[in-house]
Amino acid sequence: MNLGIIGQAVALFAVTNIDDILILALFFARGAGRRDTTRNIVAGQYLGFAGILAVAVAAAFGATFLPDEAVPYLGLLPLALGIKTAVQTWRPRTDNADDETSTGEDAPGIAAVAAVTLANGGDNIGVYVPVFATAGVGGMSVYVIVFLLLVAVWVAAGRFFATRPIIAKALSRWGHILLPVVLIGIGLLILIEGGAFGL
């Protein structure tokens, strides 16, 4: 394996996914104390990132499944999830409803994590395609392997930040507000930067 390509893959992944650590930390904070949180986040992150890689690899071979004009509309996914999370967070509930739903309603689901990962990484596809296309099959394989290994590192980093006492305290106090705000912000940013709906 060419160490130069590995280094480039690590750098490319880090630069294009740095914002994911905050999102992952918020997901971990939201699901704190729930048994399936880590499993759901890992599965969702891998599922979403596998979707990004599948589209990028296919496009590098000339098969474009996702037209360029459609990419900005991926912003609708985090926007909708952010609005849904905000409604769930701020709607008035009875004490009984809190008791019944505290075991799982607020835990991040695999589909939600995957959708946010895919939407947030939609713009990464445009960066990955030319890199993959020029790297050849061998180089592309190295990129894909390194990226998939780094997804685990990113999830671990998100969990690490969410469990540091000072950060955990802040996230437990403000995370329920931050998560929908961040998701809505990401959704709007993707839509606006991509010119969706003529914005």
trRosetta pair geometry for C-beta under 8 A, 3 or more apart (Angstrom, degrees):
i j d omega theta_ij theta_ji phi_ij phi_ji
1 5 7.3 -115 176 63 79 113
1 6 6.2 64 146 -51 115 119
1 142 6.0 139 -150 -114 101 118
2 5 4.2 71 84 8 108 107
2 6 6.9 -180 95 -11 57 83
2 139 7.5 -24 40 -105 132 83
2 142 6.9 -48 46 -91 87 170
3 6 5.3 -52 -147 36 39 115
3 7 6.2 42 154 -21 68 103
4 7 5.8 -55 -151 36 29 111
4 8 6.4 28 152 -17 64 107
5 8 5.6 -54 -147 38 33 112
5 9 6.2 37 152 -24 66 105
5 135 7.0 103 -136 -146 121 116
5 139 5.4 -137 -132 -138 143 87
5 142 4.8 55 125 104 129 153
5 143 7.2 -91 171 -56 102 75
6 9 5.7 -54 -148 34 30 113
6 10 6.4 31 153 -20 64 104
6 142 6.3 -97 -74 176 66 119
6 146 5.8 166 -140 -88 68 139
7 10 5.8 -52 -148 34 31 111
7 11 6.3 28 155 -15 65 108
8 11 5.8 -58 -147 40 31 110
8 12 6.0 30 155 -20 67 109
9 12 5.8 -55 -143 38 28 110
9 13 6.2 28 158 -19 64 107
9 142 6.2 -140 -44 130 148 89
9 143 4.7 -167 -112 -118 115 61
9 146 3.8 85 125 76 140 152
9 147 6.5 -107 -179 -47 107 75
10 13 6.0 -58 -149 36 26 109
10 14 6.3 24 156 -18 63 110
10 146 6.2 -97 -61 176 66 130
10 150 6.8 160 -123 -80 66 138
11 14 5.8 -58 -146 37 28 110
11 15 6.2 23 160 -16 65 110
12 15 6.1 -58 -144 38 26 107
12 16 6.2 5 165 -2 64 115
12 127 7.2 174 -165 141 104 121
12 128 7.7 114 159 -97 131 73
12 131 6.6 93 -129 -139 158 171
12 143 7.5 -19 65 -140 143 107
13 16 6.4 -73 -144 47 23 97
13 17 5.7 -21 173 17 65 124
13 146 6.8 -145 -25 126 140 98
13 147 5.3 178 -94 -112 125 73
13 150 4.8 77 140 91 158 162
14 17 6.7 -81 -131 52 17 87
14 18 6.3 46 169 -69 61 88
14 150 7.7 -106 -60 -167 70 144
15 18 6.7 -20 -145 -26 21 109
16 121 7.4 70 148 -135 107 84
16 124 4.5 97 172 -118 131 106
16 127 5.8 -160 -96 68 136 154
16 128 7.8 72 -139 -53 179 92
17 20 4.6 -22 -179 8 86 127
17 21 7.9 99 138 -29 81 78
17 121 7.1 1 -98 -99 91 104
17 124 7.3 22 -64 -91 80 145
17 150 7.8 132 57 129 150 120
17 154 6.3 -53 137 -106 131 149
18 21 6.5 -38 -177 7 46 109
19 22 6.0 -46 -169 30 56 111
19 23 6.7 52 140 -15 75 106
19 120 6.9 -139 95 -176 115 126
19 186 7.8 149 145 -104 138 116
20 23 5.4 -59 -151 42 43 113
20 24 5.9 44 153 -22 75 106
20 45 7.9 100 -178 -136 128 112
20 117 7.1 48 -128 -120 120 80
20 120 6.6 139 -87 117 85 143
20 121 7.9 17 -73 -64 124 99
20 154 5.7 10 104 -178 124 135
20 158 7.5 -74 135 -67 76 125
21 24 5.7 -54 -145 38 30 111
21 25 6.3 33 154 -21 64 105
21 154 6.2 -120 -82 -159 76 83
21 157 5.2 -49 -128 113 112 118
21 158 5.3 -160 -153 -78 56 79
21 161 6.7 85 166 3 101 148
22 25 5.7 -54 -148 35 30 112
22 26 6.4 30 153 -18 64 105
22 158 7.9 -93 -5 -118 6 94
22 182 6.8 -154 128 -141 115 150
23 26 5.7 -56 -152 36 31 111
23 27 6.5 32 150 -19 65 104
23 116 6.3 -173 -179 145 140 133
23 120 6.8 -101 -30 -65 166 169
23 158 7.5 -44 80 -121 54 134
23 182 6.4 -172 -96 136 77 137
23 183 7.9 100 -128 -77 105 74
23 186 7.7 24 -86 -51 128 154
24 27 5.6 -52 -148 36 34 112
24 28 6.3 33 153 -18 66 104
24 41 6.6 100 -147 -174 85 127
24 45 7.0 25 -102 -87 113 135
24 154 6.5 155 -25 147 161 86
24 155 6.0 -148 -154 -120 143 48
24 157 7.3 78 82 82 141 77
24 158 2.6 -67 113 -115 117 160
24 159 7.3 -63 148 -36 109 58
24 162 7.7 -114 124 -31 71 123
25 28 5.7 -54 -148 38 32 111
25 29 6.3 33 152 -21 65 106
25 158 4.6 -137 -54 -159 59 73
25 159 7.7 -155 -103 -58 60 18
25 161 4.3 -47 -105 89 130 117
25 162 4.4 178 -154 -60 70 90
25 167 7.2 -62 -170 160 134 128
25 171 6.6 -123 150 -98 97 147
26 29 5.6 -51 -145 36 32 112
26 30 6.3 34 154 -21 64 105
26 162 7.7 -150 -43 -96 16 115
26 171 6.8 -157 -109 -145 53 114
26 175 5.6 167 -142 -151 73 95
26 178 5.8 -132 -117 106 124 109
26 179 4.5 157 167 -92 124 87
26 182 6.2 -167 -29 37 170 151
27 30 5.7 -54 -148 34 30 112
27 31 6.4 5 160 2 65 111
27 37 7.8 159 145 -169 83 96
27 41 5.4 137 124 -109 132 118
27 108 4.4 10 -159 -47 99 161
27 113 6.1 68 -136 -101 156 104
27 158 7.1 15 49 161 99 137
27 179 7.4 116 -71 -123 49 123
28 31 6.2 -71 -144 51 28 94
28 32 6.8 62 151 -68 62 77
28 37 6.6 101 -132 156 55 125
28 38 7.7 37 -118 -87 95 67
28 41 6.5 -1 -73 -67 76 167
28 158 5.7 154 -15 138 128 94
28 159 5.1 170 -112 -106 155 58
28 161 8.0 125 55 71 139 76
28 162 3.6 172 93 38 124 172
28 163 7.4 -73 145 -38 134 83
29 32 5.7 -13 -157 -33 35 114
29 162 4.8 -142 -55 -146 77 109
29 168 6.9 179 -112 -136 97 59
29 171 3.5 -109 -118 151 152 128
29 172 6.3 -140 -166 -67 104 55
29 175 4.0 -137 119 -118 135 160
29 179 7.8 -157 72 -57 108 116
30 106 5.7 -132 175 158 92 97
30 107 7.3 150 124 -122 89 28
30 108 5.9 92 83 -43 122 95
30 175 5.9 -154 -64 145 70 123
30 176 7.1 119 -109 -89 88 63
30 179 5.7 36 -62 -63 131 159
31 34 4.7 -86 -175 44 80 120
31 36 7.9 -89 -171 83 132 62
31 37 3.2 152 133 -119 130 119
31 40 7.2 -166 -119 58 166 127
31 41 7.2 -155 36 -43 150 115
31 106 7.2 -173 -88 118 55 78
31 107 4.4 70 -121 -138 98 69
31 108 5.1 -81 -44 11 126 85
32 37 7.1 50 -68 -78 20 173
32 162 7.2 -156 -76 158 105 115
32 168 7.6 110 -106 -154 149 102
32 172 6.9 -47 32 -94 159 100
33 37 8.0 78 53 -19 32 141
34 37 4.7 108 75 -43 94 104
34 103 7.3 126 -119 -175 100 46
34 104 6.7 124 -143 -101 133 56
34 107 4.3 -124 119 -97 169 123
36 39 5.1 -65 -161 51 67 113
36 40 5.2 69 141 -28 92 107
36 107 6.5 71 70 166 93 148
37 40 6.0 -64 -148 38 23 108
37 41 6.2 16 161 -15 64 110
37 107 5.7 -120 -85 -150 81 101
37 108 6.6 75 -141 38 76 91
38 41 5.9 -59 -145 39 28 107
38 42 6.1 26 159 -17 66 109
38 159 6.8 33 -112 -101 99 138
39 42 6.0 -58 -146 39 26 108
39 43 6.1 21 159 -14 64 112
40 43 5.9 -58 -142 42 26 108
40 44 5.9 23 160 -17 64 114
40 107 6.8 105 30 152 160 103
40 108 5.6 166 115 96 127 80
40 109 6.0 -100 -165 -150 133 24
40 110 4.9 -118 -152 -63 76 69
40 113 6.4 140 144 -2 82 139
41 44 5.8 -56 -139 41 26 109
41 45 6.0 27 160 -20 64 109
41 108 5.9 58 -77 84 85 134
41 113 5.4 179 -126 -114 51 159
41 155 6.2 143 126 -143 106 110
41 158 7.5 -141 167 95 142 138
41 159 7.9 148 90 -67 152 100
42 45 6.0 -57 -144 37 24 109
42 46 6.3 18 159 -13 62 110
42 152 7.5 29 -138 -114 103 71
42 155 5.4 66 -98 -157 73 164
43 46 6.0 -60 -147 41 27 106
43 47 6.0 27 156 -21 65 111
43 110 4.7 -34 99 -125 116 114
43 113 7.6 102 79 71 66 134
43 114 7.8 -49 123 -57 70 107
44 47 5.6 -54 -141 37 29 112
44 48 6.1 25 161 -14 65 109
44 108 7.1 -99 15 141 161 110
44 109 7.3 117 -78 118 136 46
44 110 4.4 -168 -68 -155 90 49
44 111 7.0 -87 -115 -8 107 11
44 112 6.8 -21 -138 69 150 56
44 113 2.6 84 121 79 149 115
44 114 4.3 -119 -158 -40 72 72
44 116 8.0 36 154 40 122 93
44 117 6.6 153 143 -5 81 129
45 48 6.1 -57 -145 40 26 107
45 49 6.1 16 160 -11 64 113
45 113 5.8 -57 -49 154 62 119
45 114 7.5 -124 -52 -87 17 56
45 117 5.4 150 -129 -84 51 151
45 151 5.7 159 136 -177 110 107
45 154 7.2 -169 -175 90 145 114
45 155 5.5 -171 44 -77 165 112
46 49 6.0 -60 -138 44 27 104
46 50 5.9 34 158 -26 65 108
46 148 7.5 52 -134 -146 93 86
46 151 5.8 113 -91 136 69 151
47 50 5.8 -52 -145 32 25 113
47 51 6.8 29 152 -21 59 103
47 110 6.6 68 11 172 148 98
47 113 7.8 96 49 93 107 92
47 114 4.0 -36 91 -110 114 126
47 117 7.5 120 76 60 68 139
48 51 5.7 -53 -158 29 33 114
48 52 6.8 33 147 -18 65 101
48 113 6.7 -126 -17 127 131 67
48 114 3.9 179 -54 -154 89 54
48 115 6.9 -103 -99 -13 117 14
48 116 7.0 -41 -111 67 162 52
48 117 2.7 111 106 80 152 118
48 118 4.2 -125 -152 -40 89 76
48 121 6.9 129 148 22 101 128
49 52 5.3 -46 -151 32 42 115
49 53 6.3 40 151 -16 69 104
49 117 5.7 -70 -46 161 70 130
49 118 7.9 -137 -58 -77 30 61
49 121 6.6 89 -108 -10 65 172
49 147 7.1 -168 169 150 123 107
49 148 7.4 157 116 -104 127 62
49 151 5.2 -153 44 -101 166 134
50 53 5.7 -54 -146 40 33 110
50 54 6.1 39 153 -26 66 105
50 148 7.9 46 -84 -105 80 104
51 54 5.7 -50 -143 32 29 113
51 55 6.6 26 158 -14 62 105
51 114 7.2 91 -3 -178 132 99
51 117 7.9 120 42 102 111 100
51 118 4.8 -11 80 -108 138 115
52 55 6.2 -62 -155 38 27 106
52 56 6.2 22 153 -15 65 113
52 117 7.5 -105 -24 141 122 88
52 118 6.2 -167 -53 -126 87 61
52 121 4.3 -39 -94 119 148 132
52 122 7.5 -126 -110 -82 98 36
52 124 6.0 20 -169 76 134 120
52 125 6.1 -137 -159 -71 80 89
52 128 7.5 107 155 10 96 157
53 56 5.6 -59 -142 42 31 110
53 57 5.9 30 161 -19 69 108
53 128 7.6 -111 -113 167 54 162
53 144 5.8 99 -161 -127 134 94
53 147 6.5 158 -88 98 125 146
53 148 7.7 -11 -51 -63 163 92
54 57 6.1 -54 -142 37 25 107
54 58 6.2 23 158 -16 61 111
55 58 5.9 -58 -146 39 27 110
55 59 6.1 25 157 -18 64 110
55 65 5.9 -112 -123 54 82 111
55 66 5.3 -1 -147 9 131 125
55 125 5.4 -33 105 -124 117 133
56 59 5.8 -57 -145 39 27 109
56 60 6.3 33 153 -25 63 105
56 124 7.6 -52 -71 118 136 85
56 125 4.9 -148 -78 -138 89 73
56 128 3.9 -13 -150 102 144 129
56 129 5.4 -134 -151 -70 75 67
56 132 5.9 128 149 -8 98 150
57 60 5.6 -52 -150 31 31 114
57 61 6.8 20 153 -9 63 105
57 132 6.1 -130 -104 -175 53 156
57 140 6.6 111 -122 176 92 129
57 144 7.0 23 -75 -81 126 128
58 61 5.9 -65 -156 42 32 104
58 63 4.4 -71 175 80 92 104
58 64 7.3 150 120 -89 98 24
58 65 5.7 24 106 -11 150 108
59 62 7.5 79 -171 -56 33 6
59 63 6.7 -101 -81 74 33 52
59 64 5.1 54 -114 -98 87 70
59 65 7.6 -102 -61 17 84 73
59 66 7.7 -56 -65 45 122 85
59 125 6.9 82 20 176 152 105
59 129 4.6 -50 106 -118 121 120
60 128 7.7 -80 -55 131 117 81
60 129 5.3 -166 -71 -152 75 62
60 130 7.9 -170 -110 -69 89 13
60 132 3.7 -79 -90 104 155 115
60 133 4.2 -155 -151 -67 84 72
60 140 6.6 160 115 -113 161 139
61 133 8.0 -164 -53 -105 33 81
64 67 6.6 79 142 -90 118 46
64 68 8.0 -33 -168 -34 139 73
66 70 5.3 -123 -173 76 79 125
66 71 6.4 91 144 -71 117 77
66 125 7.3 -7 72 151 134 171
67 70 4.7 95 62 -3 81 104
67 71 7.9 -128 98 -21 50 78
68 71 5.9 -35 -162 1 41 117
68 126 7.8 72 -126 -92 96 110
69 72 7.5 -50 -178 22 41 101
70 73 5.6 -62 -167 35 55 115
70 74 7.6 75 141 -38 73 84
71 74 5.9 -32 -171 -1 45 115
71 122 4.9 155 -164 164 87 114
71 123 6.9 111 163 -81 126 54
71 125 6.8 -142 -118 52 128 128
71 126 7.3 47 -143 -42 171 109
71 194 6.0 -152 98 -132 86 141
72 75 6.1 -23 173 -1 58 115
72 122 7.8 167 -78 121 21 142
72 190 6.0 163 -153 152 57 76
72 191 5.8 95 168 -126 95 37
72 193 7.2 -165 -120 80 104 65
72 194 2.2 -175 -97 113 112 143
72 195 6.1 -117 -75 52 169 54
72 196 3.9 -166 125 -51 120 101
73 76 5.6 -6 178 -6 68 113
73 191 7.4 55 -104 -108 37 81
73 194 7.6 -120 -26 105 46 146
73 196 5.3 142 -74 -123 64 133
74 77 5.8 -28 -179 8 61 115
74 118 6.7 -126 -159 126 125 85
74 119 4.2 178 155 -128 96 72
74 122 4.0 156 55 -65 158 156
74 190 6.1 -84 81 161 83 146
75 78 6.6 -56 -159 43 49 95
75 79 5.8 50 148 -23 74 115
75 119 6.2 131 -90 -173 28 115
75 122 7.8 -105 -47 37 64 148
75 186 7.3 -162 -137 130 82 65
75 187 4.5 117 176 -163 79 55
75 188 6.9 148 176 -48 129 10
75 189 7.2 -165 -126 68 127 51
75 190 3.0 -178 -82 83 107 110
75 191 3.8 -139 88 -45 152 78
75 194 6.9 -168 -18 24 127 129
75 196 6.4 -153 40 10 125 153
76 79 5.4 -63 -143 44 32 117
76 80 5.9 33 161 -22 70 107
76 119 7.8 -138 54 -123 47 135
76 187 6.6 82 -100 -156 13 112
76 191 7.2 88 -55 -78 63 116
77 80 6.2 -58 -148 35 23 105
77 81 6.4 15 157 -11 61 111
77 115 4.5 -151 -178 171 125 103
77 116 6.8 -162 126 -80 109 41
77 118 6.9 -1 80 78 171 99
77 119 4.0 -157 60 -59 122 140
77 187 7.1 -160 66 -107 48 104
78 81 5.5 -58 -141 44 36 111
78 82 5.8 42 157 -26 69 106
78 115 7.3 170 -65 126 58 92
78 116 5.1 82 -94 -120 97 78
78 119 4.9 -160 -20 93 96 146
78 120 6.6 73 -50 -56 142 87
78 183 4.5 -149 -180 -167 91 77
78 184 7.4 -155 134 -70 88 21
78 186 4.6 -33 117 87 159 112
78 187 4.1 -156 84 -61 87 92
78 190 7.3 107 37 10 119 135
79 82 5.8 -55 -148 34 25 112
79 83 6.5 23 155 -16 61 105
79 183 7.2 174 -84 143 21 82
79 184 5.8 67 -131 -130 60 56
79 186 7.9 -142 -58 81 64 70
79 187 2.8 170 -55 159 79 156
79 188 6.4 109 -97 -48 112 62
79 191 7.1 21 -46 -27 143 131
80 83 5.9 -55 -148 37 31 109
80 84 6.2 31 153 -18 65 108
80 187 7.4 155 0 -118 53 154
81 84 5.6 -54 -145 39 32 112
81 85 6.1 32 155 -19 66 107
81 112 5.7 130 -135 -148 132 94
81 115 6.3 151 -48 96 139 129
81 116 6.2 -90 62 -68 161 99
81 183 5.3 -102 93 -178 95 144
81 187 7.9 169 41 -58 83 131
82 85 5.7 -54 -144 38 29 110
82 86 6.2 31 155 -21 64 106
82 179 7.7 -167 -123 135 75 65
82 180 4.5 116 -167 -159 73 63
82 181 7.3 158 -160 -33 120 8
82 182 7.4 -157 -110 74 120 48
82 183 3.1 -178 -76 97 99 105
82 184 3.6 -164 129 -50 152 71
82 185 7.7 162 -120 9 163 55
82 186 7.7 161 -50 42 136 90
82 187 6.0 -134 11 0 131 131
83 86 5.6 -53 -146 35 30 113
83 87 6.4 31 154 -20 64 104
83 180 7.2 113 -71 -158 17 110
83 184 6.5 97 -54 -91 68 107
84 87 5.8 -55 -150 35 30 110
84 88 6.4 26 153 -15 65 107
85 88 5.7 -56 -147 40 32 110
85 89 6.0 31 155 -22 66 110
85 179 5.7 -96 153 114 151 109
85 180 4.2 -164 92 -82 106 96
85 183 6.4 90 29 34 138 151
86 89 5.7 -57 -144 37 28 111
86 90 6.0 -7 170 8 66 115
86 180 3.7 133 -62 -175 84 159
86 181 7.9 99 -86 -52 113 55
86 184 7.2 17 -34 -42 134 130
87 90 6.7 -73 -135 50 20 87
87 91 5.7 28 170 -38 64 111
88 91 6.5 -43 -128 17 19 109
88 105 6.9 -165 -167 151 131 112
88 106 7.1 168 137 -94 130 79
89 176 4.9 155 -141 173 126 101
89 177 7.3 166 152 -80 152 47
89 179 8.0 156 -61 62 146 108
89 180 6.3 -126 11 -19 141 136
93 97 4.2 -124 -174 86 104 128
93 98 5.4 125 114 -56 127 81
93 101 7.5 -88 -156 33 154 135
94 97 4.7 99 53 3 77 101
94 98 7.2 -136 96 -6 44 84
95 98 5.6 -53 -154 32 35 114
95 99 6.5 35 150 -20 67 103
96 99 5.6 -53 -151 34 35 111
96 100 6.3 28 154 -17 67 108
97 100 5.8 -58 -146 39 32 108
97 101 5.9 5 165 -1 68 115
98 101 6.5 -72 -138 47 23 93
98 102 5.8 36 166 -45 65 109
99 102 6.2 -45 -138 11 21 115
100 103 7.7 -69 168 15 32 102
101 104 7.1 -101 -168 58 53 62
101 105 3.7 -4 -177 -7 103 137
101 106 7.3 89 143 -18 97 84
102 105 7.3 -33 -71 28 19 98
102 106 7.3 -10 -135 16 46 114
104 107 5.1 -50 -151 16 53 121
106 176 7.9 -37 -149 -111 136 102
108 112 5.6 -130 -164 80 77 124
108 113 5.4 75 157 -56 121 103
109 112 4.5 92 58 6 86 105
109 113 7.0 -158 89 -4 44 86
110 113 6.1 -61 -150 39 28 107
110 114 6.1 26 155 -18 66 112
111 114 5.7 -56 -143 40 29 112
111 115 6.1 32 157 -24 65 107
112 115 5.8 -53 -146 34 28 111
112 116 6.5 23 157 -14 63 106
113 116 6.0 -58 -149 39 29 107
113 117 6.2 30 153 -20 65 110
114 117 5.7 -57 -146 38 29 113
114 118 6.1 27 158 -18 66 109
115 118 5.9 -56 -145 38 27 109
115 119 6.1 21 159 -13 64 111
116 119 5.9 -57 -141 42 28 106
116 120 5.8 22 162 -15 66 114
116 183 6.5 -72 -115 -121 121 100
116 186 7.5 65 -155 90 91 154
117 120 6.1 -60 -138 42 22 106
117 121 6.0 3 164 -3 61 118
118 121 6.1 -72 -143 48 22 99
118 122 6.8 51 152 -60 60 84
119 122 5.7 -21 -157 -22 34 116
119 186 7.2 104 115 133 111 115
119 187 7.2 -5 153 -98 144 73
119 190 6.4 -97 169 -35 93 174
120 186 5.7 -31 -98 -175 96 139
120 190 7.6 -118 -105 -64 41 132
121 124 4.4 -37 -168 21 76 127
121 125 7.2 94 140 -35 78 79
122 125 6.1 -35 -172 3 41 113
122 190 6.5 70 53 -148 128 130
123 126 6.0 -40 -171 24 53 113
123 127 7.4 48 139 -11 68 101
123 190 7.0 -145 -35 -124 110 90
123 193 7.6 -7 -87 104 142 135
123 194 7.7 -138 -83 -71 102 107
124 127 5.5 -60 -160 39 48 111
124 128 5.8 41 148 -21 80 109
125 128 5.7 -58 -140 39 31 108
125 129 6.2 40 162 -35 67 103
126 129 6.3 -39 -140 17 24 114
127 130 7.5 -73 -173 37 29 94
127 131 6.8 16 149 -8 65 120
128 131 5.6 -73 -153 46 37 111
128 132 5.6 33 158 -21 78 111
128 143 7.6 146 -151 156 97 141
129 132 6.0 -59 -143 38 25 107
129 133 6.1 24 160 -22 63 111
130 133 5.5 -54 -140 36 32 114
130 134 6.3 18 165 -9 66 109
131 134 6.4 -68 -150 43 24 99
131 135 6.1 27 155 -30 63 115
131 143 6.9 136 127 -110 114 158
132 135 5.7 -59 -142 30 29 115
132 139 7.9 175 -141 104 45 94
132 140 4.6 63 -154 -116 84 106
132 143 6.4 -126 -95 63 81 155
134 139 8.0 -46 105 86 56 149
135 138 7.7 -129 147 77 85 60
135 139 2.9 -134 171 106 96 126
135 140 4.9 141 88 -55 118 65
135 142 7.6 -128 172 47 134 102
135 143 6.3 72 105 -21 175 128
136 139 4.9 85 54 18 79 104
136 140 6.6 -143 92 -10 35 93
137 140 5.7 -57 -143 37 26 113
137 141 6.4 31 156 -24 62 104
138 141 5.8 -54 -154 29 29 113
138 142 6.9 29 150 -18 62 102
139 142 5.6 -51 -155 31 38 113
139 143 6.6 39 149 -19 67 102
140 143 5.6 -51 -151 34 36 114
140 144 6.3 35 153 -19 67 105
141 144 5.8 -54 -147 37 31 111
141 145 6.3 30 156 -17 66 107
142 145 5.9 -57 -147 38 29 109
142 146 6.1 25 158 -15 66 110
143 146 6.0 -61 -146 41 26 107
143 147 6.0 27 157 -21 65 111
144 147 5.8 -55 -145 36 27 113
144 148 6.3 24 158 -17 63 108
145 148 6.0 -59 -149 37 27 108
145 149 6.4 26 154 -17 64 107
146 149 5.8 -57 -149 37 32 111
146 150 6.2 27 154 -17 66 111
147 150 5.7 -62 -147 40 29 110
147 151 6.8 44 150 -34 63 93
148 151 5.7 -34 -154 11 36 117
148 152 7.9 36 150 -13 56 94
149 152 6.2 -54 -172 29 41 110
149 153 7.0 37 138 -15 68 105
150 153 5.0 -47 -149 36 50 117
150 154 6.1 55 150 -24 72 99
151 154 5.6 -53 -150 34 32 114
151 155 6.5 33 151 -19 64 103
152 155 5.7 -51 -148 35 32 111
152 156 6.3 33 152 -18 64 106
153 156 5.7 -56 -149 38 31 112
153 157 6.3 33 151 -22 65 105
154 157 5.6 -52 -147 35 31 112
154 158 6.4 34 153 -19 64 104
155 158 5.7 -53 -151 35 32 113
155 159 6.4 29 152 -16 65 106
156 159 5.7 -56 -147 39 31 111
156 160 6.1 39 151 -27 65 105
157 160 5.4 -49 -144 32 32 116
157 161 6.5 28 158 -15 64 103
158 161 6.1 -56 -149 37 28 106
158 162 6.3 24 155 -16 63 112
159 162 5.7 -60 -145 40 30 110
159 163 6.2 12 160 -8 66 114
160 163 6.3 -74 -149 43 23 98
160 164 6.9 37 154 -40 64 96
161 164 6.0 -38 -150 6 35 113
161 167 5.3 -90 176 140 70 164
162 167 6.7 -109 -109 120 19 114
162 168 6.2 74 163 -96 47 79
162 171 5.9 -64 -137 55 73 172
163 167 7.9 21 54 77 21 107
163 168 5.6 27 -140 -72 23 126
164 167 4.2 56 68 27 103 110
164 168 6.0 180 72 -18 42 91
165 168 5.7 -55 -131 38 20 111
165 169 6.2 22 164 -22 60 106
166 169 5.9 -54 -152 32 26 111
166 170 6.6 21 152 -14 62 107
167 170 5.7 -58 -151 39 34 109
167 171 6.0 29 153 -17 69 109
168 171 5.7 -56 -141 41 29 108
168 172 6.0 28 158 -21 65 107
169 172 5.9 -54 -143 36 26 108
169 173 6.4 19 156 -13 61 110
170 173 5.9 -63 -150 41 29 107
170 174 5.8 -24 170 27 69 112
170 175 7.9 107 119 -44 59 84
171 174 6.6 -75 -124 61 24 75
171 175 4.0 46 179 -60 70 118
171 178 7.4 -80 -132 40 67 142
172 175 6.2 -1 -80 9 18 120
174 177 5.3 -62 -168 46 66 108
174 178 5.3 64 136 -28 90 110
175 178 5.4 -56 -131 42 33 110
175 179 5.9 38 170 -29 70 102
176 179 6.6 -36 -135 23 22 110
176 180 7.9 12 165 0 49 101
177 180 7.1 -70 -166 42 31 96
177 181 6.2 22 151 -15 67 120
178 181 5.6 -70 -146 44 31 111
178 182 5.7 29 162 -21 73 109
179 182 6.0 -55 -143 36 25 107
179 183 6.3 22 160 -15 62 110
180 183 5.6 -56 -142 41 33 111
180 184 6.0 30 160 -17 68 108
181 184 6.0 -57 -145 40 26 107
181 185 6.1 28 154 -21 62 111
182 185 5.6 -57 -146 39 28 114
182 186 6.3 30 156 -20 65 105
183 186 5.8 -52 -146 34 29 110
183 187 6.4 30 154 -19 62 107
184 187 5.7 -55 -149 37 31 114
184 188 6.3 28 155 -16 66 107
185 188 5.9 -57 -145 39 28 107
185 189 6.1 30 156 -21 64 109
186 189 5.7 -56 -146 37 28 113
186 190 6.3 28 157 -19 65 105
187 190 6.0 -56 -150 35 27 108
187 191 6.3 22 155 -14 63 110
188 191 5.7 -59 -147 41 31 111
188 192 5.9 23 160 -15 69 112
189 192 6.0 -58 -138 41 25 104
189 193 5.8 18 166 -12 65 114
190 193 6.3 -57 -134 42 22 104
190 194 5.9 8 166 -6 59 120
190 196 7.7 29 122 -5 72 132
191 194 6.3 -73 -146 46 18 102
191 196 4.2 -79 -154 49 73 126
191 197 6.9 5 -176 20 110 107
191 199 6.1 62 138 24 89 153
192 195 7.7 33 178 -69 29 31
192 196 7.6 -61 -54 37 23 86
192 199 4.8 -93 -117 127 60 136
195 198 6.9 0 176 -123 80 20
195 199 6.0 -168 -144 61 36 70
196 199 6.0 10 67 16 58 112
